[in-house]
């Protein structure tokens, strides 16, 4: 998952985006605090609609043998959605941090833009 990948198959409504590529800079899996629980860390330049929930669901499918690693790779490389396209339930998933590269964002410094009549 690391690098620039097309997450078309990992988005509920990919056609709403001009481009479904995202740059994933970190993907890590850690054991959780409870038995059979895990902590997944994903860092990217952006996330598509339900991309995390669909990615987590497919990682669970991969770990339980419902899909193969080749199925997962094919979805990323060929933009081929999975037959079972259900996202992971939101319980247990949480957003822990949002960071922006402020040098690339235009700031208006409190000025109100002119409105044309």
C-alpha positions, 0 to 999 in steps of 0.5 A: 500500500505504500507509495502512489496507488489508485484506490478506485477499488477502495472507495464507495463512490470513486466516480465523484473524484477527478483522480482516485490516486493517493500517496500512502507514506505509512502503513503499519499493523501493530498488536492491539491491547486486547486479544485478537485486536490490532492497531492499523496506522495509515498516513496519506496525502488524502483519503477517499470516501470510506477508503479507510473502512474499505481498506480495513475490511479487505485487510481483515478478509485477507487475514481470514483467507476470504481474499488472497494477496493477489486479489488485494494487489489486483484491486489496487493495480487494475482498479477492480472493485471486490465482489464483496464491497462492504466497509468495516463497521465504524465501531473501533475505527477512529481518526487520531490525527489530521495534519496539513502542509500549511506551506501549500495552503493559501491563507486569507489572513482574515480578509473577506473576499469581495462578493460580486452582485 
